[in-house]
């Protein structure tokens, strides 16, 4: 393959000088000058400088970029309008690219190092993703590169711009997507290249599909570091026509005429190639940055290789998912006639399979990774909304609602789901069940008294509790278990419609099994959405909601009582500032917070057929049958965090961790080790602590059995021994902190502990007592020691005499 040098062909020196002049002018004039440059430059000259132009625009390599992510309509209106016209699908730049695309032998190199890490690792291990078939080439320097046409080359740069690490660090927040240039261009490209109506195809600029050889030449990719970045170069080879992602029927037809001078390609196939290319490129760069296999098997050892999407990236991903739903739902319904074969439209056929064959697997890995590693703040709502957008395709079936506001779309959440969406739910069952279970660790660590957290919970519960959705999910899980066991233990929905029940259960069960093997790793154990383990987690979540609702209720009562106080309350006038009644929240926000918590609690109980708790019940003393929480241990005193008793001792439940993190409840005493072995405090004498510890350790080691035998006696001496050798925890004392079984047994043994004598306060007390006795009675140190021992004996004697049984139960 012979390559052209941009500086030596077709007067390239003059072209480079003109292009450099364009780069040096300010942005508004640069857009205009770039448009003039493209219009006044021939195609033969433009094809060699296209890589340099795209690098400079998108900040590829060492180029600074044109700052497309910062151009806003509000503050840079002129630059915004010029940029949108210049980069539009029918703008001067893409028209020139369409002209270059018409040459089937013109290719450009794109480095493998810029591909997502799962694709790179697949290539290193000898695999070849379907999207890269016949695109992988060997350069003159022996490196493996991607050989792309002009249109694909532009899309790769445009999509890579969003995930480029050089661009992600200094970024602005796209709170209003329609105010920034890059998101607007994304929407323009989706509307243009993925048309919803067939009538829009006639007004599109013709984009010729490349003619490629269907034969894939083997390319070996050595395992090891991916080759470093090198600027892409244009190649022109009349001997090696390019390959394309076309249907097998088209590839076979191209195989028959691969050596013809003017291959004929149907317009419908060209539309499919264009749609397929746009969807594949956007999916590859925006949704395929991490894979479940790499996370589970530790392939990505370096933290630099692990990709975490930004908030702007998540916003674009949600926009892409929503439009894919509109695009897929715009397919013409299939008309099956017994008299004649149905007319197959290639574009409609692609619309029907785009979600399952192109989007599903990569989006599932994208969401699983985001659920695992997204920060626990209000921005997590972006991840949730992307997930909820995908699992609600019925919201995007009306093409007139494509520009509808978010509030109007939320109004459709309460509508009953039609049975025609059952196939989609079956094919995407893991999106509903596995991600719902993955949501629990996040919500357990949320402060549900925060409006953002309560609203996120409200949105998820509202969607999953949509009428008829739980019945369809139960039906899908029943089909999954029917194929494994003769009888399913998952309840089946009854109100599903006759036509759905008439579907082939074997085919649906095969679809679900195919989904499990495709989306999840080997050895994955599926947990039913309505199984015992999930029901246990829902019970914990219900109690967490009750705790947050009680806090909000107390806040409302406190504000109401404060506003009703004062001399002027009988005149409906108060000097109390109501704006400060709820802290940082307004009265309206507290009202919405209470409404969201009530709705979430009610719908969760309805979904899992639980008894709705009484609002006046504050001790969380629900029965085990109501919350399926037989393993939960709720202490009798609700002033300490929630715990559960396990084989290894008492452990905090997710609700207990939530209570501690948000400072709802705290432990009075927390035993993480023996109190005698705790770190030396600032109010203790270091030398004296160590000496007393050595002495007590010697006594407890040498005379431990005698001490236990004295404490087990039932007479007065045994009661006195329990006073002097009292353990930190009495044998039958109520546990009020997480404690392992080994530590509990150790702390329940009687022992001698004199560490309290090393306390500076106790030392000062003894010093003052010695001075008083010395000046009052003239006793020296020996006499004072005798008085102290006598006082200690009398205290132990009277305690043992007055309450001999209670003393044995009282810890030191």
Buried (B, 14 or more C-beta within 10 A) or exposed (E): BEBBEBEEBBEBEEBBEBBEEBBEEEBBEBBBBBBEBBEEBEEBBBBBBBBBBBBBBBBBBEBEBBBBBBBBBEEBEEBBBBBBBBBBBEBBBBBBBBBBBBBBBBBBBBBBBBBBBBBBBBBBEEEBBEBBBBBBBBBEEEBBBBBBBBBBBBBBBBBBBBBBEBBBEEEEEBEEBEBBBBBBBBBBBBBBBBBBEEEEEEEBEEBBBBBBBBEBEEBEBEEEEBBEEBEBBBBBBEEBBBBBBBBEEBBEBBEEEBEEEEBEBEEBBBBBBBBBBBBBBBBBBBBBBBBBBBBEEEBBEEEEBBBBBBBBBBBBBBBBBBBBBBBBBBBEEEEEEEEEEEEEBBBBBBBBEBBBEBBBBBBBBBBBBBBEEBEEEEBBBBBBBBBBBBBBBBBBBEEEBBEBEEEEBBEBBEEEBEBEBBBBBBBBBBBBBBBBBBBBEBBBBBBBBBBBBBBBBBBBBBBBBBEBBBBBBBBBBBBBBBBEEEEBEBBBBEEBEEEBBEBEBEEBBEBBBEBBEEBBEEEBEBEBBBBEEBBBBBBBBBBBBBBBBBBBBEBBEEBEEBBEEEEEEEEEEBEBEEEEBBEEBBEEBBBBBBEBBBBBBBBBBEBBEBEEBEEEEBEBEBEEEBBBBEEBBBBEEBEBBBBBEEEEBBBBBBBBBBBBBBEBBEBEEEBEEEBBEEEBEEEBBEEBBEBBBEEBBEBBEEBBEEBBEBBEEEEEEBBBBBBBBBBBBBEEBEBBBBBBEEBBEBBBBBBBBBBEBBBEEEBEEEEEBBEEBBEEEEBEEEBBEEBBEEEEEEEBBEBBEEEBEEBBEEEB
